[in-house]
Structure formats: C-alpha cells, structure tokens
Amino acid sequence: MTSRSAYPSDLSDARWALIEPRLTAWRQSRAAAGVSGHTPTHDLREIFNAILYLNRTGIPWRYLPHDFPPYRTVGGLVVEYYEAAA
C-alpha cells in the first residue's frame, strides 16, 4: 500500500486478502502469455481502490485524484479484465 492518506472507499486489509489472489493470478497469467507487453508498474490494490473511489463518488474517469494511478491505466485494466472474463 502507498503512503497516501486513505479514502473512505479504500479496501480494508481483510477484503483485499480475499481479492488479491485472483487479481494477482490474472496479472501473472497475462504476463506469462505475453499479452500486456510491459512490466506492471502500478500496485493492483491501488488500482482497485481507484475503481472503488470512482464507483463511490460517481466522478468522471479524468477527475480521478492524482494520488491514484493514471485514469487511463485504471480504465485500461478494467477493460482488459472484463474482456478476459467474457
């Protein structure tokens, strides 16, 4: 986790423990298959916290606060995850 102040929408450690194995396995399978083409630079928990923040506040993607990963990174990962689940 980063050193930023927590938002009310952030995941608790207990909830992250439930979600993290699935997201990490998905990211590793994509890397092993050579799908992404680059090394991940952003923490999955921070990306997930950004998604929860967007959902909770209802703000547009471009208004995502700067202490989260870039909105294009967050949005791109959401699209990739849903396409892989389809």
C-alpha distances in whole Angstrom, upper triangle without the diagonal:
4,7,8,10,10,13,15,14,11,11,11,10,13,14,11,13,16,14,12,16,18,15,15,18,19,17,19,22,22,22,25,27,26,26,23,25,22,19,15,13,11,8,9,7,7,11,11,10,13,15,15,15,18,20,20,21,23,23,24,22,23,22,18,16,16,12,11,12,16,18,20,17,16,20,21,18,20,23,23,21,24,27,26,26,29
4,6,8,9,12,15,15,12,13,14,13,17,17,14,16,19,18,16,19,21,18,17,21,22,19,21,25,24,23,26,28,27,27,24,25,22,19,16,13,10,9,11,9,8,11,13,11,13,16,16,15,18,20,20,21,23,22,23,21,21,20,16,14,13,9,9,11,15,17,19,17,16,20,21,19,21,24,24,23,26,28,28,28,31
4,7,9,12,15,16,13,15,15,15,19,19,17,19,22,21,19,22,24,22,21,25,25,23,25,28,28,27,30,32,31,30,27,28,25,22,19,16,14,12,15,13,11,15,16,14,15,18,18,17,20,22,21,22,24,23,24,22,22,21,17,15,13,10,11,13,17,19,22,20,19,23,24,22,24,27,27,26,29,32,31,32,35
4,6,9,13,13,11,14,15,15,19,19,17,20,22,21,20,23,25,22,22,26,26,24,26,29,28,28,31,33,32,31,27,29,26,23,20,17,14,13,15,13,10,14,15,12,13,16,16,14,17,19,18,18,21,20,21,20,19,17,14,11,11,7,9,12,15,17,20,18,17,21,23,21,22,26,26,26,28,31,31,31,34
4,7,10,12,10,13,13,15,18,18,17,20,22,21,21,24,26,23,24,28,28,26,28,31,31,30,34,35,35,33,30,32,29,26,23,20,17,16,17,14,12,15,16,12,13,16,15,13,17,19,17,17,20,19,21,20,20,18,15,12,12,9,11,14,17,19,22,21,19,22,25,23,24,27,28,27,29,32,32,32,35
4,7,8,6,9,10,12,15,15,14,17,19,18,18,22,23,21,22,26,26,24,27,30,29,29,32,34,34,32,29,31,29,26,23,20,17,15,15,12,11,14,13,10,11,14,12,11,14,16,14,15,18,18,20,19,20,18,14,12,13,10,11,14,17,18,21,20,18,21,23,22,22,25,26,25,27,30,30,29,32
4,5,5,9,11,14,16,15,15,18,19,18,19,23,23,21,23,26,26,25,28,30,29,30,33,34,34,32,29,32,29,27,23,22,18,16,16,13,11,13,12,9,10,12,10,8,11,13,11,11,14,14,17,17,18,15,12,11,13,11,11,14,17,17,20,19,17,19,22,21,20,24,25,24,25,28,29,28,31
4,6,9,10,13,15,14,14,18,19,18,19,23,23,22,24,27,26,26,29,31,31,32,35,36,36,34,31,34,32,30,26,24,21,19,18,14,13,15,13,10,11,13,10,8,12,12,9,10,14,15,18,18,20,17,15,14,16,14,14,17,20,19,22,22,19,21,24,22,21,25,26,24,25,29,29,28,31
4,7,9,13,14,12,12,16,16,15,17,20,20,19,21,24,23,23,26,28,28,29,32,33,33,30,28,31,29,27,24,22,19,17,15,12,11,12,10,7,9,9,6,6,9,9,7,9,12,13,16,16,18,16,13,13,16,14,13,15,18,17,20,19,16,17,20,19,17,21,23,21,21,25,26,24,27
4,6,9,12,10,9,13,14,13,14,18,18,16,18,21,21,21,23,26,25,26,29,30,30,29,26,29,27,25,21,20,16,13,12,9,9,10,8,5,8,9,7,7,11,11,10,12,15,16,18,17,19,17,14,13,15,13,11,14,17,16,19,18,15,17,20,18,17,21,22,20,21,25,25,24,27
4,6,8,6,6,10,10,10,11,14,15,14,16,19,19,19,22,24,24,25,28,29,29,28,26,28,27,24,21,20,16,13,12,8,9,11,8,6,10,11,8,10,13,13,12,15,17,18,20,19,22,20,17,17,18,16,14,16,19,18,21,19,16,18,20,18,17,21,21,19,20,24,23,22,25
4,5,5,6,9,10,11,12,15,16,16,17,20,21,21,23,25,26,27,29,31,32,30,28,31,29,26,23,22,19,15,14,10,12,14,12,10,14,14,12,13,17,16,15,18,21,22,24,23,25,24,20,20,21,18,17,19,22,22,24,22,19,22,24,21,20,24,24,22,23,27,26,25,28
4,6,5,6,9,10,10,13,15,15,15,18,20,20,21,24,25,25,27,30,30,29,27,30,28,25,22,21,18,14,13,10,12,15,13,12,16,16,15,16,20,19,19,21,24,25,27,25,27,26,22,22,22,19,18,19,23,23,25,23,20,23,25,21,21,25,25,22,24,27,26,25,28
4,5,5,7,9,10,12,14,15,16,18,20,21,22,24,26,26,28,30,31,30,29,32,30,27,24,24,21,17,15,12,15,17,14,14,18,18,16,18,21,20,19,22,25,26,28,27,29,28,25,24,25,22,21,22,25,26,28,25,22,25,26,23,22,26,25,22,24,27,26,24,28
4,5,5,7,9,11,12,13,14,17,18,19,21,22,23,25,27,28,29,28,27,30,28,26,22,22,19,16,13,11,13,15,11,11,15,15,12,15,18,17,16,20,22,23,25,24,27,26,22,22,24,21,19,20,23,23,25,22,19,21,23,20,19,22,22,19,20,24,23,21,24
4,5,5,6,9,10,10,11,14,15,15,17,20,21,21,23,25,26,25,23,26,25,22,19,19,16,12,10,7,11,12,9,10,13,13,12,15,17,17,17,20,22,23,24,22,25,24,21,21,22,19,17,17,21,21,22,20,17,20,21,17,17,21,20,17,19,22,21,20,23
4,6,6,7,10,11,11,13,15,16,17,19,21,22,23,25,26,26,24,27,26,23,20,20,18,14,12,10,14,15,13,13,17,17,16,19,21,20,21,24,26,27,28,26,29,28,24,25,25,22,20,21,24,24,25,22,20,23,23,20,20,23,22,19,21,24,22,21,24
4,6,7,8,10,11,13,14,16,17,19,20,22,23,25,26,25,24,27,26,24,21,22,19,16,13,12,15,16,13,14,17,17,15,19,21,19,20,23,25,26,28,26,29,28,25,26,27,24,21,22,25,24,25,23,20,22,23,19,18,21,21,17,19,22,20,18,22
4,6,6,7,9,10,11,13,15,16,17,19,20,22,23,22,21,24,23,21,18,19,16,13,10,9,13,12,10,12,15,13,13,16,18,17,18,21,22,24,25,23,25,25,22,23,24,22,19,19,21,21,22,19,16,18,19,15,15,18,17,14,15,18,17,15,19
4,6,5,6,8,10,10,12,14,15,16,18,20,21,20,19,22,20,18,15,16,14,11,8,8,11,12,10,12,15,14,15,18,19,19,20,23,24,25,26,23,26,26,22,23,23,21,18,17,20,21,21,18,16,18,18,15,15,18,17,14,17,19,17,16,20
4,6,5,6,9,10,10,12,14,15,16,18,20,19,19,22,21,19,16,18,16,13,11,11,15,15,13,16,18,18,18,21,23,22,24,26,27,28,29,26,29,29,25,26,26,24,21,20,23,23,24,20,19,21,20,16,17,19,17,14,17,19,16,16,20
4,6,5,6,9,10,11,12,14,15,17,18,17,17,21,20,18,16,18,17,14,11,12,15,14,12,15,18,16,17,20,21,20,22,25,26,27,27,24,27,28,25,26,26,24,21,20,22,22,22,19,17,18,18,14,14,16,14,11,13,15,13,12,16
4,5,5,6,9,10,11,12,14,15,17,15,15,18,17,15,13,15,13,11,7,9,12,11,10,13,15,14,15,18,19,18,21,23,23,24,24,21,24,25,21,23,23,21,18,16,19,18,18,15,13,15,14,11,11,14,12,9,12,14,12,12,16
4,5,5,6,9,10,11,12,14,15,15,14,17,16,13,11,13,12,10,8,10,13,12,12,15,17,16,18,20,21,22,24,26,26,27,27,23,26,27,23,24,24,22,19,17,19,20,20,16,15,17,16,13,14,16,14,12,15,17,14,15,18
4,5,5,6,9,10,10,12,14,14,14,17,16,15,13,16,15,14,11,14,17,15,15,18,20,19,20,23,24,24,26,29,29,29,29,26,28,29,26,27,27,25,22,20,22,23,22,18,18,19,18,14,15,17,14,12,15,16,13,13,17
4,5,5,6,9,10,11,12,11,11,15,15,14,12,15,15,14,11,14,16,14,14,17,18,17,19,22,22,22,25,27,27,27,26,23,26,27,24,26,26,24,21,19,20,20,19,16,15,16,14,11,12,13,10,8,11,12,9,10,14
4,6,5,6,9,10,11,10,9,12,11,10,9,12,12,11,9,12,14,12,13,17,17,17,19,21,22,22,25,27,26,26,25,22,24,26,23,24,23,22,19,16,18,18,17,14,14,15,13,10,12,13,10,9,13,13,11,13,16
4,5,5,6,9,10,10,10,12,12,10,10,13,14,13,12,15,17,16,16,20,21,20,22,25,25,26,28,30,30,30,29,26,28,29,26,27,26,25,22,19,21,22,20,17,17,19,17,13,16,17,13,13,16,16,13,15,18
4,5,5,6,9,9,10,12,13,13,13,16,17,16,14,18,20,18,18,22,22,21,24,26,26,27,29,32,31,31,30,27,29,31,28,29,29,28,24,22,23,23,21,18,19,19,17,14,16,16,13,12,15,14,11,13,16
4,5,5,6,5,6,9,10,11,11,14,15,16,14,17,19,17,17,21,21,20,23,25,25,25,28,30,29,29,28,24,26,28,26,27,27,26,23,20,20,21,18,15,16,17,14,11,14,14,10,10,13,12,10,13,15
4,5,5,6,6,8,8,8,9,13,14,15,14,18,19,17,19,22,22,22,25,27,26,27,30,32,31,31,29,26,27,29,26,28,26,26,23,19,20,21,19,16,17,18,15,13,16,16,13,13,17,16,13,16,19
4,5,8,9,10,11,11,12,16,18,18,17,21,22,21,22,25,25,25,27,30,30,30,33,35,35,34,33,29,31,33,30,31,30,29,26,23,24,25,23,20,21,22,19,17,19,19,15,16,19,17,14,17,20
4,5,8,9,12,13,14,18,19,20,19,22,24,22,23,26,26,25,28,30,30,30,33,35,34,34,32,29,30,33,30,32,31,30,27,24,24,25,22,20,21,21,18,16,18,18,14,15,17,15,13,16,18
4,6,6,8,10,12,16,18,19,18,22,23,21,22,26,25,25,28,30,29,30,33,35,34,33,31,27,29,31,29,30,29,29,26,22,22,23,20,18,20,20,16,15,18,17,14,15,18,16,14,18,19
4,6,9,11,12,15,17,18,17,21,21,19,20,24,23,22,25,27,26,27,30,32,31,30,28,24,26,28,26,28,27,27,24,20,20,20,18,15,17,17,13,12,15,14,10,12,15,13,11,15,16
4,6,8,9,12,13,15,15,18,19,16,18,21,20,20,23,25,24,25,28,29,28,27,25,22,23,25,23,25,24,24,20,17,17,17,14,12,14,14,11,10,13,13,10,12,15,13,12,16,18
4,7,9,12,15,17,17,21,21,19,21,24,23,23,26,28,27,28,31,32,31,30,28,24,24,27,25,27,25,25,22,19,18,19,16,14,17,17,14,13,17,16,13,16,18,17,16,19,21
4,6,9,12,14,15,19,18,17,19,22,21,22,25,26,25,27,30,31,30,29,27,23,23,26,23,24,22,22,20,16,16,18,15,12,15,17,14,13,17,17,14,16,19,18,18,21,23
4,6,9,12,13,16,16,15,18,20,20,21,24,25,25,27,29,30,30,29,27,23,24,26,23,23,21,21,18,15,16,18,16,13,15,17,15,13,17,18,15,17,20,20,19,21,24
4,6,8,9,13,13,11,14,17,16,17,20,21,21,23,26,26,27,25,24,20,21,23,20,20,18,17,15,12,13,15,14,10,12,15,12,11,14,16,14,14,18,18,17,20,22
4,7,9,12,11,11,14,16,15,17,20,20,21,23,25,25,26,24,23,19,20,21,18,18,16,14,12,9,11,14,13,10,12,15,14,12,16,18,16,17,20,21,20,23,25
4,6,9,7,7,11,12,11,13,16,16,17,19,21,22,23,21,20,17,18,18,15,15,13,12,9,7,9,12,12,9,9,13,12,11,14,16,15,15,19,20,19,21,24
4,5,5,6,9,10,11,13,14,15,17,19,20,21,22,22,21,18,19,20,16,16,15,12,10,8,12,14,15,11,11,14,14,12,14,17,16,15,19,21,20,21,24
4,5,5,6,8,10,11,12,14,15,17,18,20,21,21,20,17,19,20,16,17,16,14,11,10,13,14,14,11,10,13,13,10,11,15,14,12,15,18,16,17,21
4,5,5,6,9,10,10,12,14,15,16,18,20,20,20,18,19,19,15,15,16,13,10,10,14,15,16,13,11,14,15,12,13,17,16,14,17,20,19,19,22
4,5,5,6,9,10,10,12,14,15,16,18,17,18,15,16,16,12,12,12,9,6,7,11,12,14,11,9,13,14,12,13,17,17,16,18,21,20,21,24
4,5,5,6,9,10,11,12,14,15,16,16,16,13,14,15,11,12,12,11,7,6,9,9,11,8,6,9,10,8,9,13,13,12,15,17,17,18,21
4,5,5,6,9,10,11,12,14,15,16,16,14,16,16,13,14,15,13,10,10,12,12,13,11,8,11,12,10,9,13,14,12,14,17,17,16,19
4,5,5,6,9,10,10,12,14,14,15,13,16,15,11,11,13,11,8,10,12,12,15,13,10,12,15,13,12,16,17,15,17,20,20,20,23
4,5,5,6,9,10,11,12,11,12,10,12,11,7,9,10,9,6,8,9,8,11,10,7,10,12,11,11,14,16,15,16,19,20,20,22
4,5,5,6,9,10,10,11,11,9,12,12,9,12,14,13,10,10,11,9,12,11,7,8,11,10,8,12,14,12,13,17,18,17,19
4,5,5,6,8,10,11,13,12,15,14,11,13,15,14,11,13,14,13,15,15,11,12,15,14,12,15,17,15,16,19,20,19,21
4,5,5,6,8,9,11,10,13,11,8,9,12,12,10,12,13,12,15,15,11,13,16,15,14,17,19,18,18,22,23,22,24
4,6,5,5,6,7,7,10,9,7,10,13,13,11,12,13,10,13,13,10,10,14,14,12,15,17,17,17,20,22,21,23
4,6,5,8,10,10,13,12,11,13,16,17,14,15,16,13,16,16,12,12,16,15,12,15,18,16,16,19,21,20,21
4,6,8,11,12,15,13,12,13,17,17,15,17,18,15,18,19,15,15,19,18,16,19,21,20,19,23,24,23,25
4,5,9,11,13,10,10,11,15,16,14,17,17,15,18,19,15,16,19,19,17,20,23,22,21,25,26,25,27
4,7,9,12,10,10,13,16,17,16,17,17,14,17,18,15,14,18,18,16,18,21,21,20,23,25,24,25
4,6,8,6,7,10,14,15,14,15,14,11,14,16,14,13,17,18,16,18,21,21,21,23,26,25,26
4,5,6,7,11,13,16,14,15,13,9,12,14,12,11,15,16,15,16,19,20,19,21,24,24,25
4,5,6,9,12,14,11,11,9,6,8,10,9,8,11,13,12,13,16,17,17,19,21,22,23
4,6,9,10,13,12,11,9,6,8,11,11,10,13,15,15,16,19,20,20,22,24,25,26
4,6,9,11,11,12,10,8,11,13,12,12,16,17,17,18,21,22,22,24,26,27,28
4,6,8,7,9,8,6,10,11,10,11,14,15,14,17,19,19,20,23,24,25,26
4,6,6,9,9,9,12,13,12,14,17,17,17,20,22,22,23,26,27,28,30
4,5,7,7,9,12,12,12,14,17,17,18,21,22,23,24,27,28,29,31
4,7,9,11,14,13,12,15,18,17,18,21,22,22,24,27,27,28,31
4,6,8,11,10,9,12,14,14,15,18,19,19,21,23,24,24,27
4,6,8,7,7,10,11,11,13,15,16,17,19,21,21,23,25
4,5,5,6,9,10,11,13,15,16,17,19,20,21,23,25
4,5,5,6,8,10,11,12,14,15,17,18,20,21,23
4,5,5,6,8,10,10,12,14,15,16,18,20,21
4,6,5,6,9,10,10,12,14,15,16,18,20
4,6,5,6,9,10,11,13,14,16,17,19
4,5,5,6,9,10,11,12,14,16,17
4,5,5,6,9,10,11,12,14,16
4,5,5,6,9,10,10,12,14
4,6,5,6,9,10,11,12
4,5,5,6,9,10,11
4,6,5,6,9,10
4,5,5,6,9
4,5,5,6
4,5,5
4,6
4
